[in-house]
Amino acid sequence: MPEIQRLDSQHEDFWKDLNQLLTWESVADHGVRVIVDEILASVRTEGDAAVLRYTERFDHLRAPAVAELEVPLSRLQAALESIPVSQREALERAAERIRRYAQQQRMQDWQIEDPDGTVLGQRVTPLDSVGLYVPGGKAAYPSSVLMNAIPAKVAGVPLLVMVVPAPAGELNDLVLAAAAIAGVDRVFTVGGAQAVAALAYGTDTIPAVDKIVGPGNIFVAAAKREVFGTVGIDMIAGPSEILIICDGQTNPDWIAADLFSQAEHDEQAQSILLSPDSDFLDQVADSMLRLLEEMPRAEIIRTSLESRGALVRVRDLEDAVRIANHIAPEHLELSVADPQSLLDAGLRHAGAIFMGRHTSEAVGDYCAGPNHVLPTSRTARFSSPLGVYDFQKRSSIIQCSPAGAVALGRTASVLARGEGLVAHARSAEMRGE
């Protein structure tokens, strides 16, 4: 079985060991930054020519012009019509649930009026354009397309540009079908840092966008970090994570499978189980031993669990809540009799919370409705899941009545003169003279 680490929250070295387990360096590698900086600079200055050069170099896809790398919308529709009916229906059901959830997130305009007639308010508008990065080639992530594109469209974004690498020209029909269902407007078979650069700076063919979202490899993540400020980004995502709190009464096979569900993403993924029941931790370990051989990605799971996984005995569920808040996981399963009681006990930090024994994290990845783009690497302490609000922006509205201009002008004048900004003070005073 995988040699998964065993920790005990009552051990004197527990917090040191836990923090060491949680440590992960994201896109700080100097060699990666050097390559990414070169690509960004080339695309910024050379445009389409650099995009073509890097696409041929990294994806072995040669084209005479970037326009030849654009996938016609008819190809998306053809993919939707060609996939098996079961897959199409699953995509459509998932899309409907994601859309219904997203519709509840839309921010609205509002206004309030002072007694003197001064009006204050907020104006909410969608971003003009968004770029969506989707991993490509043999990998198929249609769920990522739905989770990123549908909230943008619910927000009212008029232009959604998808970039997806197509190594040696290989495109996945499930990804294209998801793009058709989600309402993607343009698709280019460009990937890597060069795709991020094209979306950030624009070329003669690929339009510049206002925000870039979607997962990618370390080069994509590094490129997104570098272009932030020129454009918005969703987040710098680390490896997938799952933390499970279990009271020891759930089927141990279910828990083992849930731990595997994140471990199979890659060798750096993290799966941790907290339970006050030592015997149950042993049962889960036995389940993992038995079930691992059934997994096609067994070696990835094994490496992930051995390098970053843990089975942790806690004093009680209150202790588990305290530890969970410290970990601030991407995915948190509360596999207990009364999950609401743990929320009420002060559970605050998690990207998504899965309540009860029958709620697997996997349904959240695909079709429950809430977004699966979540904060990782403890960033759930200060950030939130991707949602419609990430594709909307707010403008403040201020309209002074004559009386309001006098009253507010006096206050502004005093504060401005206190800061030594006389022009500010005179600007505010003049409306009342």
N, C-alpha and C positions, 0 to 999 in steps of 0.2 A: 504494500500500500504506500501511498505518498507519505513521506516523513514529515507530516504537518506539525508545526510547532504547538506545544501545549503551554499555556500560561495560566497563572492563578492570580486573581486580583488582590489576594491577601499576601502575596509574596512581596518582600521588601524591594525587589528590583522590578516590580511589575511595570510601573510607569516608564521607567527607562527602557525596558524591553519593548513595551508597546510603541513608544515614540520611534524607536529604531525600526520597528516593523512598518510603521506608517510612512517613513521617509521615502520620498521619491523625487528625483530631479527630472523636470519636464524637458524643456528645450534649451538647456543651458550649454549643451555641447558646443565647444568652440569650432570644431570642424564643420558641424552642420550649419552654424551661423555664417561661416565664411562662404560656403557654397550658396546658401540662400541669399546672402547679400549680393553676390555676383549675379544671380539670376534676376533678382528684383531690379538691380541697376540696369541690366541689359534690356529687360522688357520695358522699363520706363523710358529708355532712350531710343531703342530700336523698334519697339512695338511688335507688329505682326512678324517681322523677320526673326526676332528672338524667340517668339512663341513657336514658330515653325521649327527652328533649330533645336530647341530643347525638347519639343515633342518627338522629333525624330531620334534625338539622342537617348532620351529616357524611356519612351514608350514604343520605339521602333515603328513609328507611324509617320510615313512621309506624305506630304500633301503640297501641291503647288501654291496654295493660298489658304489662309485661315478660314476663308469663306467655305472651303471644301471640308472643313472640320465641323461645320454646323450641321446638326441633325434636323432635318425638316420635321415639322409637327406631324405630318402625315405618317412618318416613321414611328412616332410615339403611338399614334392611334392604331397603326398596324400591329404593333407589339401587343397592345391591349387586347386586340381581337384574336391574336394568335396563341396567347398563353392558355393553359388549361382552364376550364370554367371554374374549377375549385379555387384556383389561384386568383382569378379575376374577382370572384365573389368575396374571397377573404380580403383582398385589397380594398374593395368597395365597402365592406363592413367596417374595416379598420378606419378607413378615411371618414366614414360617416360619424363614427364615435369621436375621432380626433377633432373633426369640424364642430360637432355639437359642444364638446368641452371648450374648444377655443372661443366659440361665440359668447360664452359667459365671461370671458376675460376682457372684452373690448372696453377700453376706457371711453368716457363720454365727456363732451363739453359741459361746463357749468359756469354759472354766474351768480354773484351775490351783489346786493346794492346797499350802500350805506344810507343812513337817514337823510344825508344832504344830497343824495342823488349820484354820488360817485359809484361807479360800477367796477368790480373786480371779477376776474374769471379765468378760465382755462380753455384753450382751444386745442383739440386733439386732432392730429392729422397723420396719415400714413407716410412712411418713407416713400420716396419716389422710385427707388430701385433697390433690389437685393440680389446678391450673388449666392448661389447654393453650391457648395462643394460636396460631391458624392464620390466615395471610393469606387473604383471601376475594375475592369478586367474580369477575372473569374469570380471575384467576390460579388455578392449580390446583396445590396442593402436597400431594398425598396421601402422598408419601414423608415429609414433615415430620410428618404425623399418626402414621405408623407408627413413626418413629424416636423420637418423644417419648412416645407412649402405651404402646407395648409394654414398654419397660423399667420403666415405672411399674407396669404390671399384673404383670409378672414379680416385682417387688419386693413385691407384695401390697397395693398401694394400693387401698382399697375404693371410693373416690369420685374419679373423674376427670371434670372438667368442662371441656368444650371451648367456647371462644368463637371465632366466626368472623364477620367482617363480611359482610353480604349487601347490597351497594349496590343500591338500588331493588328489593330482594327477590331478587336473583340469587344462587343457591347452586350450587355445583359438585358434581355427582353423584359424581365420583371422590373428592373429599374426604370426602363423607358415607359412601361405600362403605368407604374406608379406616378411618373411625371405627367402622363396624360390625365390621370384621375385627379391629381393635385392642381392642375392648371398652370404648369410651368410654361413660360412664354417663349424662351429660347434655350437651346441646348448646344453646347460645344464639347467635342471630344478632346479636351485639353485637361491635363492634370498637373499635380505637383505644384511647386512654388511658382512656376511660370503661369499657372492658371490663377493663383491668388494675385500675382502681380498684374495680370491683364485685367482682372476685375477691379483692382484698386486704382490703377492708373489709366485704364482704358487703352485701346489700340484703335487702328482704323476700322477694325471689324468687330471686336468685342467691346461692348459699352462699359464704361466705368460705372460702378454701383455705389450706393451709399453705405451698405453694410454687407459683410461676408459671414455666412453661417455654414455649419456643417463640419463633419469630422474628417480627419485625414491623418497621414503618417507624420513622423516627426518633422519632416521638411515642410509640410503644409502648416503644421502648428507653429513652427518657427517663422514662417512667412507671414502668417496671420498676426503674430505678435509684432513683427517689424512694420507692417502697414497700418497698424492701429494708430489712429490719429488722422491719417489720410482718409480712412474709412472706419466705420464701426465694425466690431466683430462680436460674435456671440460669447465665446470664452476660449481659454486655452485648456483643452480637455486632457486629463491624464488617463491612465489605465482604468478600466471598469472596476467597480467595487460593489461588494454586497456585505452588509452586516446583518446578521440574524440574531434576534433575542428570542430564546425559546425556554419555556418553563419545564421542558422535559416530557411533555405529554403529546407532542406531535409525532407522527410516523417518522422514524429516523431516516427512512429512504427518501421521503419528501425533502427533508433538510439537506441530505447529501446531494440530491439532484439540484437543489437551489444553489448550493455552494458551487457545484460544477458549472451552473449556468453562466456564471461570470468568469470563472477560472478558464473556461474554454475560449474566451476572447483572445487572450494572448498571455505570454509567459509573465508579464508584469501585472496582470489583473490581481485583485485582492479579494479574498473570501474569508470572512471571520464569523465565528459562531460564539455567542455568549450564552451560558446557561449555568444556573446554580446546581444542576444535577450532574455530578461526575459520571454516574453510570450512563446517563444519556449521552454524554460526550463520547464515551466508549462505544455506545451503540451506533452513533453517527460515524465514528471512525471505521467500525466494522462494515457499515453500509457503503462507505466510500470504497473500501477495499473490494467489495463484491461488485459494485456497480461500475467501477472505473473501466473494467475490461470491456464493457459494452459501449464505451464512448469512442466514436471515430477520432476525436481529438484528445485521446487519452494522454499522450505525451505532453501536450500543451497544458492540460489540466494538472498533471502531476508536477510539472515544473513550477506552475503558478502557485500551487498549494504549498510546495516545499520551500519556495523562496519568499512568499509574502502572505501565506495563509496562516490561520491560527484557530485552535479550539481553546476557549477561555472559560475557566470556571470562575464564576462570580459569587459574591456572598449571597445576594438575593436580587430580585428584579429591580429594586431601587438602585442598587449598585450598578446594574446593567444600564440603566438610564443615564447615570452619571458618566459612565464610560462611553456610551453612544454619543452623548453630547460632545465629548472630547474628540471622538473620531470624526464626527460630522460626515457620515458616509453618503455616497451617491444614492445607493439603494438601501433601505432599512426595512427588513421584515420583522413584524411583531407577531411571532408565532406563539401566541399565548391565549389563555381562556378569555381574558378581558383586555384587548388591546387599547381600548379607550382609556383605561385606568393608567396606562403608561404615558399616554399623551397628557393626561391630567396631572401626572406626577412630575411634569416639567420637561418632557422630551421636546427639544426645540430645533436641533440642527440635523437636517437630512434633506437630500434632494427630493426624494419621493419616499413615502411611507406606505407599506403594504400591510393592511390590517387583518389579523386573524390567520388561522391555520390553513384556510383554503385559498389564500391569495398569494399566488406565486409571483415573483418578480418578473417572470417571463411574459405574463399577460400585459404588464406595463410597458415592456419593450415593444410590443406589437399593436395591441388593439384595445386596451382598457379605455383610452381616451386622453388622459394627461400626457404631457410631452415626455419623451424618453431622453431628451437632451438635458442633462443634469450636471450640476457642479460636482467636481471630483477633488481629490487630494485635499480634503478638509475645507474647501472653499464654500461648502454649504453653511459655514458659520456666517457668511456675509453675502451670499448670492443665491439665486433662485433658478428654477427650471426655465428653459426657453418657453416663451409664450407670446400671445398676440401683442402684449405690451412692449416686447422687444422690437416690434415692427411699427410702432406708433411713437410719435414724439409730441411733447406738450409745449405750447406757447402760452405765456402769461398775458392776460388782458387787463389793461388799466385805462379807465376813462373817467377823468375828473369832471365833476360839475363845477360851475363857477364858485360855489361855496366851498366845495371840496378842494379846489385849487388853492384857495386862501388858507384853509385850515392845514392841509398837508404841506403847503409851501412854508408856513411858519416853522413846522417841525423839521422839514428838510433843511431850511436855512440855518437853524441852530446847529444841527449835526454837521452840515457842510463847513460852516465857519470853524467849528471845533476841530475839523480835520485840515483846516487851512486851504480849502478849495472854494475860493471866493466866487469863481464863475458858476460853480454849481449853486451856490447860495443865491446869486443874483438871478439865475435862470428860474429858480423856484419862487423867489420874491416877486418878480415882475408881474406874474399872473394876478397878484393881489393888490397891485398898486393902482 
